Amino acid sequence: MSGRWRRREDSPLHELDPDLHILVDDRPGPLPAHHAVLMLFSRCVRDLPRVAALPPPAAALASAGSYSFGGGFAAGHGGGGGGGALASAGSAPLAAATSSGGVSVTVWDLRNLVLEGDSRPVSGDVVQRWLDLVYSHVDHGRQLALQPDMEQARPLLLFADAIGSSSLALETLCRRLLETPGLHLRVPLEQNTHVPWLELALAGRMYYVLQPRSLEYVDVPYTACVIIDPGISDACRGALPASVAAALEGWLYLAGRLRLAPLARLLIDFVKLQLVPAGLSILGPAVAQVYSPRVLQCLPPELLVEGFLRDAVGDLPSRVQLQAQGPVTLGCASAVAAAWYERAPGRGVELAAVEVTDAVEGRSMLHSEEFADLPVNASMGGLSAEQREAAVTRAMERLLAET
């Protein structure tokens, strides 16, 4: 979508001229928009000084003044406004102008807005994507297009946060992001010449490293097992868990800060899935780094409460040890367990043996002649999975009803 507003007769805005000009650092001209639309989705736009519509003026400028991100309106050159937390002070001396038709135009100057982690002002492409996001609520012909690489969405999320976007805008952005096919995180593979980057699909794949150093994944539910790199370097194998944890920690923090609970759930579910391969996991040794103090402080409260409830009804003090000599039939009651053995959910697999490996923790090892061994953690008694979920749901419903 270009910066020029495209009118559509089926759009409620097709007869309205844009009355808001957005100035960005990397474009020679302004991005046109409608103040009445943007004010519904941005606190900063609502705070912009407005000038009443004037008759056709003799001069191009109705008044001389300035309004930059985070600052205020100043008549002439005598006043000034404070800078925002993410922007430096100062802007071009434009506050409001009138078109030849007498329409008052407000200027929103973003040329000094520098997003967190960047060194240059926010780009016009990022602002344009935010405009596509908010206009999609009033014009079905205009939609936000997102790339599957999560890193490409970071500037848009940071910009939406910086300008005080409404909860509706953030929720829509989160939903569009989660609906993007192939959504993934890019994690660098240090000192690995064959594959320098690992694209971690955030749903439907379980990653692991088989001996000696074969980096692989299996689809969940099972359709295929794929070798990413048959021989990653020792340095890469050692650094991989910390690299994955760092990427997840950063995104969980951002999701929590913006109160994007669905995105946080997706990331937490990804962490859980990657712990299944146990000693072969790409994350296991560094999982504690994912849940840093800032992540825990920013996570949506409902996720923390749900986590406590699941632990309270599911973590029982009745661990048992399993031991049997083969052949032993293992029933795969979940798609994840079945995928490890390259089976469809519900199908069984024949094991060579089940052996107690840790008498203190009550862990047993599932030995297979065809697949890598995995431990099983068993406890006696308790609620079924359906009963546990029902208990958590009822408790959450009562809590939400009283808050």
N, C-alpha and C positions, 0 to 999 in steps of 0.2 A: 504494500500500500504506500503510495507516494505521500509526500507532505501535503499536497493539495487536497482539500476536502472534495470528495466525489459525491455529488448529489444523486439521490435516488428518489423517484416519486413515491415509493412505498415507505420512505423514511420519514418520521415525524419532523425531521430537520430540513427537508428538501427546500423549504421556502425561507429558511433563516440563514442570513449571512453570518459567517464566523465573526465573533466579536472578542476573541482572545488570541493574541499573538504570542507564541512561545519562542523565546530566543535561546538557541543552543550554540555551543562553542564551535562546532565543526560544520555548520551550515551557514551560507551567506544570507539566507532569508529566513523569516519566522515560520514556525509550524502553526497553521490556523486551527482554531478549535472554537467550541461554543462554551462560554462561561456557565450557562445554565446546566450543561451536562457535567462538566468537570467539577463544579462545586459540589455535586452530589457524591463525589468519590474521592475528594482530596481536601483535607483541612487547610492546606496552604492556599489552594485556589479560593476557598471561602474567605480567607483572610486578606485576599488582594484588595487594594483600594479601588473603588469603582467610581466612574464619572458618569453622570446622567447624560442621556443622549442629547446632542446639541444640533442646531441647524447647520447646514453646510457652511464650513468655515472658510475664511479667506486664506488662512495659513494651514499648513499641513499638520501642525501640532496644536492640540487644544491647550496643553499646559506643559511646562518643562519641569521634570522631576525624575525621580528614580525609584525603582522597586526591584530589589534583587532577592534571591532565595534567602529566607531567614531574616530579611531586613524589613524596613518599613518604607512608607511613602514619604518623600521629602519635596516640598514645594521649592522650585528653583534649585539653588545650590546651597541653601542655608541650613538644611536639616539633614539628618542621617538616621539610619536604622541599624540595629544590632545584627551581626551576622549569625547565621544558623550554625548548628553544631558540625555540619558536614560541608560548609561552604565558607569561602573567604569573602570578605566584604568588598563591595563595589560592583557597579554595573554600568551599562550604557545609559545615558540620560533620557530614557523613554519611560513614561508611565502610562499615558493614555493619549490616543490620537483619534481623530474622526475620519471616516471615509467620506468620499464625495457625496454619498447618500445620507450623511448625517448620522451614521451608526457609530456609537461610541466604542472604541477599541481599547481593551486593557492589554497591557504588556506584562508577561510573566518571564522574568529574566533568569535563566538557569545557567548562564555562561560561567558562573563561579561555583557551581555545585560540583564538588568532588566526592564521589562515593567512597565508602569505606574500602580501604585496600588499594585504591587507584591513585594515580599521580596526575591524571588529566581530568578535566571536567566531563560530566556525563555526556554521552554521545547522543546525537539526534536519533540514531537507530533505537536506542533504549527508550527514549521519550516517545518515539513513534509507536513502539510496541505497547507501551502503557496506554497510549491513546486508543489503539486497536482494542485493548482489553476493555476499557470503560465504554467505548462506543458500541461494543458488541451487545451491551444491555439495551440499547435503543435502536440499533440498526442491525438486522439479521444478516445483511450483506457484508458486514465488516466483522472479521473474526481474528483472534490472536493466533498466530502460528508460532509454535515452539519447536526447538530442536531437541532430539533425544538426549543430548549431552547435558547433564545437570549443570555443568559449569557455565553453559551459555545462558542459563536462567538466573544465575546469581546477580548480575547487574540489575536486571529487571526487578527482582525481589528487593534488593537494597534501595533502588530508586523508589519503589512503591512504599517502602517503609519510611524513607527520608522525607517524602512529601505528605506524610500523614494520610495514606490511602485508607478508605473505609474498610470495615470488616467484609462487606459484600465484595469489594474489588479484590481483596486478598483471598477470600474464599474461592472466588471464580478463578483467579490465577492459580491457586493450588489445585483446583479440580482439573483445569486444562493441562497443568503439568503432569498430573498423575494419569491423565488419559492419553498422554503422548506415547505411541508405540516405541518399544525398545529403550525406555528410559534407563540411563546408566550413569555410573560414576567412573571417571577416569582416574586411575591410580598409577603413579610412575613405578616402574620396575627398575630399581637401582642396579646399575652395573650389569644390565642384562642386554646383550647385543642383539639377540634374535627378536625379542618382543619388548620394545621400550615402554609400552603402556598396557595396562590391563583395564579393559572396559567391563566393569562389574554391573551386570544387569540386576536391577533392584527387585525383580520378581521372577520366579520360575527357574532359577539356576542355583545349584549348590556347587561351590568351588572347593578344591582340595589339592594337595600336593602329595602324590604317591612317591614311594622310594624308587630311585634315589632322589630325583628332583623333577618329576613330571607334573607340570601345572595343568590341571584339567577341570572340567565342570560336567555335571550331569543335569539334564532337563528335569524339572519337577512340574507336573507329572512326567514320567519317563517317556521320552521319544528318542533321545540319542545321548551318547557320551562323547565329549569332544576334547581332544588334546590341544591345549593352547600353545604350550611350549614343552617339548619332550625333555628338555634339560636346562632349567634355569640355573643361574650361577649360585654358588654358595652364599655370596653376599646378598643376592636378591632374596634367597630363601630366608635368610636371617632377618632382613629388613622388612619383608612383606607384611607381617602382622601389624607392625607399628604404622606402616604407610596406610594400610586399609583402615586402621583405627583412627588415624588422624583425619582422613577424609570423612569418615562417618561422624566423628565428633564435631567437625566444623558445620556439617549440614544439620545435625541434630540441634546444635545450638541455634542456628539461624531459624530452623523450623519452630523451635520453642519460643524464641524471641518474638516472632511474628504470629504466634499462636496458631500455627498451621498444624493442627492435631492430625489430620489425615496423612500429611507428609511425614510427621514424626512416627506415626504408626507403621508406615511403610518401611522406614529405616530400621525401626526396632524389630520388625518381623524379619528383615534381611539379616540383622545381627543374629537372631535366634537360628535361622536356617543355616548360617555359616558355622555355627557351633556344633552342628550334628556330626561332621566328620572327626570330631574329637582331636586326637593327636595329629591328624592330617589337615586340620583346618587352616585356612589362610588368615584367620583372625584370633583363634583361641588364646594364644599366649598374651595378647595385648587387649583383650576385651574390656578390662577395667578402664583402659584409657578412653574408651568411647564415652563412658558415663562420667565425665569430668564434673567438677563442682559447678561450672557455669552451665553445663547441660542440665544438671539436676535442678538448679535454681530457676531455669527458664522453661522446663518442660510444662506443658499444659497440666493443670492440677488433676484433671480427670484421668490422665495416663498414670500419674503417680498413685492415685487411689486404686485404680484397676489393678496395677501391679501388686500393691499390698494385698488386695483381696484375693488375687489368684494364689499368692504365696500362702495366705492364711488358710485357704481351703484345700490347697493341693500339696504343700510340702509337709509330708507326714513323717513322724519319728519311727516308722516301722519298716525300715529297709530290710530287704531279704537278699540272699545270695542264691543264684541259680547255677546248677552244675548238672551236666548230662553228657554222656558219650553218644556219638552219632550212630546212625544218622538222626538228626533232630530237625523237625519241621518248624520253621518260624513263620507265623502268620503276619503279613504286612498290613496293618490296619490303617495306615496313612499313606498318602501319596509320596511323602518324603522318604519314609522307610522303604517303600517299594522301589523308588527310584534308585536308591543305593545299590539294590540288587537287580537293577534293570528289569523291573517287573511292573505290570499294571497294578493299581491299588486293589487290595483284596486278595491278591495271589500270594501263595506261600513260596518259601524257598527252603531247600534242604541244606542244613549246616553240618559240618563235620563234628562239632562239639560245642558245648557251652562250659566255660571254665571259670572258676573263681580266681580273680587276679588281685583283688584287694580286700582282704578279710575285714579291715577296719571300716572302710567306706561302703562295703557291701556291693562292690562292682563286679560284674561278670563280663567275660569277653566272648563275643560271638565269633567262632572260628569258621571260616568258609574256605574251601579249596579253590574257589573261583574268584572271590572278591576279597577286598581288604577287610581285615578284622575291625570290628567296632565294639565298644563297650555297651552294656545295657545297665541302666540304673533302675532297679525295681523296688517297690515298696508294697506292703501288704495292707489290704483294706482301703478305706476311704471312699470318696464319691467317684462316680463315673465322670468321664469328661463332659458329658451332657449335663449332669447334675452340678458339676463345678461351674460351668458357664452360666447355668440358670441362676445359681446362687449369686454370682458376681453381678449378673444383669439386674436381679431384683434389688440388691443392695445399692447399686448405682442409681436405679430409678427412684428409690426412696430418697437418696441423697439429693438428687437433682430437683426433686419435688419440693424439698424444704430449703433450697438455696436460691 
